[in-house]
Each structure stands twice: as structure tokens, then as C-alpha cells.
Amino acid sequence: MLRILIADDHFLIRRGLRQLIEETWPSSKVEEAEDGPKTMSLARQNNYDVIVLDISMPGKDGLDLVRDLKDIDPMTHVLILSIQPEEQYALRAFRLGASGCLNKSADPGELIVAVKTMIAGRRYVSARAQELMLEEVTGAGTELPHKRLSDREYQVFRLLASGKTIGEISEILALSVKTVSTYRARILEKTGMENNAQLTHYAFKHKLVSES
């Protein structure tokens, strides 16, 4: 029996995905989570074949969730589902153990293809994610300053660029204010920028954060 967890903070999206999955696999067991802590709690209690994960979940950073879910069960396939462009998360999510990435604007049939691909033991890579990986392999775009950031620095960078304060980032990532301040200093040094306004301008220019 296929076991799937749908983790998304929007009720209608969860129910729509659940209906789609249950129509495709009538005997599957599908459960839902509306935030990061509930996702982690259910993952500890159950062995899921696939977790469909919204990368922007309340209560826990999306990239941290990918890492933690794979730590709980390395055999679980994590499919990232996001309204954000793949440029913002795809490569880092794959490095952290995600098995697939899919934009929420994709055709519903593509989600079914992605799940089938993953339960067959393969990674699902969208056309845009394939382009990003090819650029990474060929070296195209590797001189961009944000490429020099570690995964944690990149998380802090995106939160800063989204207008979050150091205190807010401290709560979101469960880090001390001092640690976040240290990350900010490293980010400015590695990117060659002087302040948060420059980080924000750079992030929007390169589509690393959403405008909404």
C-alpha cells in the first residue's frame, strides 16, 4: 500500500492533491499536515513512501524540513511543491536529499508522473530544474555571488532579502540573534554587498525571492 503525506498550509490545495492521488491510487493511505511541526510529528510516527512538501511552510524553514525528513527516514521520497520559481530552491533541495521539485503551476498530471517516477526509485526533474543542473555542470553562472553561500547562509540571505529582521530570522530558523548576525556579516562579505537593501535588490533581480 502506497503511503503519502501531503504537507501544505492551504486546506484547498491539500484536499485537491489528496483527491488527485486517491483517484490514481484508490488503495493508497494519504495523510495531511498543515505546518512544519505537524509534518515532522507524522514523519516520526509513520513510514511514508512519498512526502509532497510545500517549501514555504509555517513553523519551519522548507530546506530544513527536507534535511530533517531525510534524517528521519532516508528511504522517504520528498517532492518539493512550490509556487516559487525553481531558481530559488531546486539545486539546494536536491543536494539536501529531495527526490523531485515541481512548481504549483504545473499540470496536475505532472504531479502524478513525478510520484510514479519517485516510487520507481528515480528522481523527478522538471524541465527548468534540468536547465539549472546543466548550468551547474557546465559552469554557467557559477560566478554569481549567491553561489558562494552555504545552504544556511543562503537561507538567511533569502530571509533578509524578503524583509525579515534578524530577530524574526532567529525565531524562524531557531538560531540565536548573535548567530544570525554572524551569518549576515558572512553573506555581505561573500557577496560584496554593504547592506540589506542591496541584498534585496540583488535577490529580486535574480529571481531568488518572490515578489508576493
C-alpha positions as CSV (number, residue, x, y, z in Angstrom):
1,M,0.0,0.0,0.0
2,L,1.3,3.4,-1.0
3,R,1.6,5.8,1.9
4,I,1.7,9.6,1.1
5,L,1.9,12.7,3.3
6,I,0.7,16.0,1.8
7,A,2.3,18.9,3.7
8,D,0.8,22.3,2.8
9,D,-0.6,25.1,4.8
10,H,-3.5,25.7,2.4
11,F,-6.5,23.4,3.0
12,L,-7.9,23.5,-0.5
13,I,-4.5,22.6,-2.0
14,R,-4.2,19.7,0.4
15,R,-7.6,18.4,-0.4
16,G,-7.2,18.9,-4.2
17,L,-3.9,16.9,-4.1
18,R,-5.4,14.2,-1.9
19,Q,-8.3,13.7,-4.3
20,L,-5.9,13.5,-7.3
21,I,-3.7,11.0,-5.6
22,E,-6.6,8.8,-4.3
23,E,-8.2,8.8,-7.7
24,T,-4.9,7.5,-9.2
25,W,-4.1,5.1,-6.3
26,P,-7.5,4.1,-4.7
27,S,-5.9,1.8,-2.1
28,S,-3.3,4.4,-1.0
29,K,-3.2,5.9,2.5
30,V,-3.0,9.6,2.3
31,E,-2.5,11.9,5.3
32,E,-2.2,15.7,5.7
33,A,-0.1,18.2,7.6
34,E,-0.7,22.0,7.7
35,D,2.7,23.1,9.1
36,G,6.3,22.1,9.8
37,P,5.9,20.7,13.3
38,K,2.9,18.5,12.3
39,T,4.9,17.3,9.2
40,M,7.8,16.3,11.5
41,S,5.5,14.6,14.0
42,L,3.7,12.5,11.4
43,A,7.0,11.6,9.7
44,R,8.3,10.3,13.0
45,Q,5.2,8.2,13.6
46,N,4.9,6.7,10.0
47,N,6.9,5.4,7.2
48,Y,5.9,7.3,4.1
49,D,6.8,6.4,0.6
50,V,6.4,10.0,-0.6
51,I,6.0,13.3,1.2
52,V,4.7,16.1,-1.0
53,L,6.1,19.2,0.7
54,D,5.3,22.8,0.2
55,I,8.7,24.5,0.7
56,S,7.1,27.6,2.4
57,M,5.6,26.0,5.5
58,P,4.7,27.8,8.8
59,G,6.8,26.8,11.7
60,K,9.9,25.5,10.0
61,D,12.1,26.6,7.0
62,G,11.4,24.4,4.0
63,L,15.0,23.4,3.3
64,D,15.5,22.5,6.9
65,L,12.4,20.3,6.6
66,V,13.9,18.4,3.6
67,R,17.1,17.7,5.6
68,D,15.2,16.6,8.7
69,L,12.7,14.4,6.9
70,K,15.6,12.6,5.2
71,D,17.3,12.2,8.5
72,I,14.1,10.5,9.9
73,D,13.8,8.1,7.0
74,P,16.3,8.2,4.2
75,M,14.0,5.9,2.1
76,T,11.2,8.5,2.0
77,H,11.0,10.4,-1.3
78,V,10.4,14.1,-0.8
79,L,8.7,16.0,-3.6
80,I,9.1,19.8,-3.3
81,L,5.9,21.6,-4.4
82,S,6.2,25.4,-4.6
83,I,4.8,28.5,-6.1
84,Q,8.3,29.9,-6.2
85,P,10.5,29.6,-9.3
86,E,12.9,26.7,-9.3
87,E,15.8,29.1,-9.3
88,Q,15.0,29.8,-5.6
89,Y,15.4,26.3,-4.3
90,A,15.8,23.4,-6.7
91,L,19.5,22.8,-6.7
92,R,19.9,23.2,-2.9
93,A,16.8,21.0,-2.3
94,F,18.3,18.2,-4.4
95,R,21.6,18.5,-2.5
96,L,19.7,18.1,0.8
97,G,18.0,14.9,-0.4
98,A,14.8,15.9,-2.2
99,S,13.7,13.4,-4.9
100,G,11.8,15.9,-7.0
101,C,10.8,19.5,-7.5
102,L,7.6,20.7,-9.1
103,N,6.0,24.2,-9.5
104,K,2.4,24.6,-8.3
105,S,1.5,26.0,-11.7
106,A,2.3,22.6,-13.3
107,D,-0.4,20.4,-14.9
108,P,-1.9,18.1,-12.2
109,G,-0.9,15.1,-14.4
110,E,2.8,16.1,-13.9
111,L,2.5,15.6,-10.2
112,I,1.3,12.0,-10.8
113,V,4.2,11.4,-13.2
114,A,6.6,12.8,-10.5
115,V,5.2,10.5,-7.8
116,K,5.3,7.5,-10.2
117,T,8.9,8.3,-11.1
118,M,10.0,8.6,-7.4
119,I,8.3,5.4,-6.2
120,A,10.1,3.7,-9.1
121,G,13.3,4.7,-7.5
122,R,14.3,7.6,-9.7
123,R,14.4,11.4,-9.2
124,Y,11.9,13.6,-10.9
125,V,13.5,16.7,-12.5
126,S,11.3,19.3,-14.2
127,A,12.4,20.9,-17.4
128,R,13.5,24.1,-15.6
129,A,15.4,22.2,-12.9
130,Q,17.2,20.2,-15.7
131,E,18.3,23.6,-17.2
132,L,19.6,24.7,-13.8
133,M,21.5,21.4,-13.3
134,L,23.0,21.7,-16.8
135,E,24.2,25.2,-16.0
136,E,25.8,23.9,-12.8
137,V,27.6,21.1,-14.6
138,T,28.8,23.3,-17.4
139,G,29.9,26.1,-15.1
140,A,27.4,28.6,-16.5
141,G,26.5,31.3,-13.9
142,T,28.7,29.9,-11.2
143,E,30.3,33.4,-10.7
144,L,27.1,34.8,-9.3
145,P,27.8,35.9,-5.7
146,H,25.0,33.9,-4.1
147,K,26.5,30.7,-5.4
148,R,29.3,31.1,-2.8
149,L,26.9,30.9,0.1
150,S,26.5,27.8,2.2
151,D,23.0,26.3,2.5
152,R,22.4,28.0,5.8
153,E,23.8,31.3,4.6
154,Y,21.5,31.1,1.6
155,Q,18.5,30.6,3.9
156,V,19.4,33.7,5.9
157,F,20.2,35.6,2.7
158,R,16.7,34.9,1.3
159,L,15.0,35.8,4.6
160,L,17.0,39.1,4.8
161,A,16.1,39.9,1.2
162,S,12.4,39.2,1.9
163,G,12.5,41.9,4.6
164,K,12.8,39.8,7.7
165,T,14.6,41.3,10.7
166,I,17.4,39.5,12.4
167,G,15.1,38.8,15.4
168,E,12.5,37.3,13.1
169,I,15.0,35.1,11.3
170,S,16.3,34.0,14.7
171,E,12.8,32.6,15.5
172,I,12.2,31.1,12.1
173,L,15.5,29.2,12.0
174,A,15.7,28.5,15.7
175,L,19.1,30.3,15.9
176,S,20.4,32.9,18.3
177,V,20.4,36.5,17.3
178,K,24.1,36.6,17.5
179,T,24.4,33.6,15.2
180,V,22.1,35.2,12.6
181,S,24.1,38.4,12.8
182,T,27.3,36.4,12.1
183,Y,25.6,34.8,9.1
184,R,24.6,38.2,7.8
185,A,28.2,39.5,8.1
186,R,29.4,36.5,6.2
187,I,26.8,37.0,3.5
188,L,27.7,40.6,3.0
189,E,31.4,39.7,2.8
190,K,30.9,36.8,0.3
191,T,28.5,38.8,-1.9
192,G,30.5,42.0,-1.8
193,M,27.4,44.0,-0.7
194,E,27.1,46.6,2.0
195,N,23.5,46.4,3.4
196,N,20.2,44.6,3.3
197,A,18.8,46.9,0.6
198,Q,21.5,45.8,-1.8
199,L,20.8,42.1,-0.9
200,T,17.1,42.7,-1.6
201,H,17.8,44.4,-5.0
202,Y,20.1,41.5,-6.0
203,A,17.6,38.8,-4.9
204,F,14.8,40.3,-6.9
205,K,17.0,40.9,-9.9
206,H,18.0,37.2,-10.0
207,K,14.5,35.9,-9.0
208,L,15.8,34.4,-5.7
209,V,12.8,35.7,-3.7
210,S,9.1,36.1,-4.6
211,E,7.6,39.5,-5.1
212,S,4.4,38.5,-3.2
